[in-house]
């Protein structure tokens, strides 16, 4: 793969993975808009690995707590760390089950169209704006219950529709339940860790045995660049949330979605 193509994909994945604007939609759109060959599942997995490293590093204290809580659950302890670990596991179940169903039935591939992405980008962007404006600011990550984790899980599963944005829809669900903006984003990012691991494992099934020297080189370069881009974008968003709402991201989604629909129907 040409180095400029690889750099572009890594930047797109890294910047959009944790912003509420849908990374999968952008990765689908890059080859469609530029009329170039799709990068393939193997490179998608590598790019997601890079962004996974970024979120783990940024939220390393919470990740350490979740790991300690996982060990605590096996030892039959129950405390804040164990509740966090259990919540992350429960929140991952809906997206894994529904994702498997969509993959087996072929519905996942059927939804990879510019029209679907355009409408999802606009519709779920407006939903984020509505709940961000109407949602309370009373709850924090300390108030996260197992019931809320399951609810978040079903919200997250909606992101299987291209253009929805996994982080965006999870934040929407959190704001609907009255979580503060920073805490809503924080929970969403932590939920991404087991979700990316699960989706990466599922996608890896399709690429086992396909790797060669060139692909491994491209994957390594893409993963590193996506890691750097994701860490930068994540740091910026979390800082901005202290003073700025999600409205700028919604405006971007409306512009992008409208442009895509004009292009698709035109």
MOZIGI-V368860 format. One record per pair of residues at least 6 apart in sequence whose C-alpha atoms are under 8 Angstrom apart, sorted by sequence separation. I is the first residue (numbers start at 1). GAP is how many residues later the second one is. D is the distance in Angstrom with one decimal. If there is no record, write none. Layout:
i/gap/d
I/GAP/D
I/GAP/D
This chain:
i/gap/d
16/6/6.1
17/6/4.7
30/6/8.0
31/6/5.8
32/6/7.9
72/6/7.1
102/6/5.1
103/6/7.6
158/6/7.1
159/6/5.5
160/6/7.8
175/6/7.0
16/7/4.7
17/7/7.9
31/7/5.3
56/7/6.5
159/7/4.8
15/8/8.0
31/8/7.7
158/8/7.8
72/9/8.0
73/9/5.9
99/9/7.9
157/9/7.9
175/9/6.5
13/10/5.6
16/10/7.7
28/10/7.7
69/10/7.8
72/10/6.1
156/10/5.8
159/10/6.6
171/10/7.9
174/10/5.2
12/11/7.1
13/11/7.8
69/11/7.8
70/11/7.9
156/11/7.8
158/11/7.3
69/12/4.3
70/12/6.1
13/13/7.6
68/13/6.6
69/13/3.8
156/13/6.0
171/13/5.3
12/14/6.8
13/14/6.9
68/14/7.5
69/14/7.2
155/14/6.1
156/14/5.2
170/14/7.8
171/14/5.8
12/15/7.0
66/15/5.7
69/15/7.0
70/15/5.5
155/15/5.8
65/16/5.4
66/16/7.0
69/16/5.4
70/16/7.4
69/17/7.9
153/17/7.9
171/17/6.0
9/18/6.9
66/18/5.9
67/18/7.0
152/18/6.2
155/18/6.0
167/18/7.5
170/18/5.5
65/19/7.8
66/19/4.7
65/20/7.9
9/21/7.7
152/21/6.1
167/21/5.7
151/22/7.8
152/22/7.1
167/22/6.8
167/25/7.6
166/26/7.9
14/33/7.6
13/34/6.6
17/34/7.1
13/35/7.5
14/36/7.8
10/37/6.3
14/37/6.0
13/38/7.7
137/38/8.0
141/38/7.8
125/39/7.9
136/39/7.0
139/39/5.8
140/39/5.7
124/40/5.9
128/40/7.0
132/40/7.0
135/40/5.1
136/40/7.8
138/40/6.0
139/40/4.3
140/40/6.2
120/41/7.4
128/41/7.2
131/41/6.2
135/41/5.3
136/41/7.5
137/41/5.4
138/41/6.1
139/41/6.0
120/42/7.1
121/42/4.9
134/42/7.7
135/42/6.9
136/42/4.1
137/42/5.4
138/42/6.4
141/42/5.7
120/43/5.1
121/43/5.8
125/43/7.9
128/43/7.6
132/43/5.8
135/43/5.0
136/43/6.5
137/43/4.2
140/43/5.5
141/43/7.8
117/44/7.8
119/44/7.8
120/44/5.3
128/44/4.9
131/44/5.8
132/44/7.5
135/44/7.5
136/44/6.9
137/44/7.3
139/44/8.0
140/44/7.8
116/45/7.8
117/45/5.4
118/45/6.8
124/45/7.2
127/45/7.1
131/45/5.3
141/45/7.9
116/46/6.9
117/46/4.3
141/46/6.8
116/47/7.3
117/47/7.5
132/49/8.0
111/50/6.8
112/50/6.4
111/51/6.8
108/52/7.6
108/53/7.8
185/53/7.7
90/56/7.3
94/56/7.9
182/56/6.7
87/57/7.8
87/58/7.0
91/58/5.0
95/58/6.6
99/58/7.6
87/59/5.3
90/59/6.2
91/59/5.1
94/59/5.6
95/59/7.0
98/59/6.9
182/59/6.1
84/60/7.8
86/60/7.3
90/60/5.8
91/60/7.5
93/60/6.9
94/60/5.7
181/60/6.6
182/60/7.1
88/61/6.9
91/61/6.0
92/61/5.8
95/61/6.5
99/61/6.8
80/62/7.8
83/62/7.5
87/62/5.1
91/62/3.9
94/62/8.0
95/62/4.3
83/63/7.4
87/63/7.6
90/63/7.1
91/63/7.6
94/63/6.1
95/63/8.0
181/64/7.7
91/65/8.0
95/65/7.7
28/84/7.3
29/85/7.4
25/92/6.3
22/99/7.9
92/99/7.2
96/99/7.7
21/100/7.4
91/100/7.0
95/100/7.6
88/102/7.5
92/102/6.6
96/102/7.0
88/103/5.8
92/103/5.9
96/103/7.7
89/105/7.4
88/106/7.3
132/113/7.5
132/114/7.0
129/117/6.9
128/118/7.7
129/118/6.2
129/121/6.4
128/122/7.3
125/124/7.9
126/124/6.7
125/125/5.1
63/127/7.6
62/128/7.9
125/128/6.0
125/129/7.0
59/131/7.6
122/131/5.9
121/132/5.6
122/132/5.1
121/133/7.0
55/134/6.8
55/135/7.6
121/135/7.5
122/135/5.3
121/136/5.3
122/136/7.4
25/137/5.4
56/137/7.4
120/137/7.8
24/138/6.4
25/138/4.8
55/138/7.4
118/138/7.5
119/138/6.4
24/139/7.1
25/139/8.0
118/139/4.3
22/140/7.5
25/140/7.9
52/140/7.9
117/140/7.3
118/140/6.7
22/141/5.4
24/141/7.6
52/141/6.3
118/141/7.9
21/142/7.5
22/142/6.0
23/142/6.8
118/142/5.4
119/142/7.4
21/143/7.5
22/143/3.7
117/143/7.9
118/143/5.5
21/144/5.5
22/144/6.7
52/144/6.9
20/145/5.7
22/145/7.7
115/145/7.2
20/146/7.3
22/146/7.4
114/146/6.5
115/146/6.0
20/147/5.3
21/147/6.6
49/147/7.8
114/147/7.4
19/148/6.6
20/148/3.8
48/148/6.9
18/149/5.8
19/149/7.1
20/149/7.5
115/149/6.1
17/150/7.6
114/150/6.4
115/150/8.0
49/151/7.8
48/152/7.4
45/155/5.6
45/158/6.9
45/159/7.1
42/161/7.8
41/162/6.8
42/162/7.2
41/165/7.5
42/165/5.9
41/166/7.0
18/171/7.0
43/172/7.8
47/172/7.3
50/172/7.6
51/172/7.5
46/173/5.2
50/173/4.2
54/173/5.3
58/173/7.1
46/174/7.1
49/174/6.2
50/174/5.8
53/174/6.3
54/174/7.3
43/175/7.5
47/175/5.8
48/175/7.3
50/175/7.4
51/175/5.8
52/175/7.6
55/175/7.8
43/176/5.6
46/176/6.7
47/176/4.7
50/176/5.2
51/176/4.9
54/176/6.0
55/176/7.0
42/177/7.6
46/177/5.2
50/177/4.3
54/177/4.9
58/177/7.7
48/178/7.8
49/178/8.0
43/179/7.5
47/179/5.8
51/179/5.6
55/179/7.7
47/180/7.9
50/180/7.9
51/180/7.5
14/211/7.6
15/211/7.8
6/212/7.2
10/212/5.3
14/212/4.4
18/212/7.3
9/213/7.5
10/213/7.1
13/213/6.2
14/213/6.4
17/213/7.0
11/214/7.0
14/214/7.3
15/214/5.6
16/214/7.7
19/214/7.5
6/215/7.8
7/215/6.9
10/215/5.6
11/215/5.9
14/215/4.6
15/215/5.2
18/215/7.5
19/215/7.4
6/216/6.2
10/216/4.5
14/216/3.9
18/216/6.3
1/217/7.1
13/217/7.6
14/217/7.6
15/217/7.8
16/217/7.9
7/218/7.2
11/218/5.8
15/218/5.4
19/218/7.3
10/219/7.5
14/219/7.4
15/219/7.9
21/228/6.7
20/229/6.7
21/229/8.0
19/230/7.8
21/231/7.9
21/232/6.4
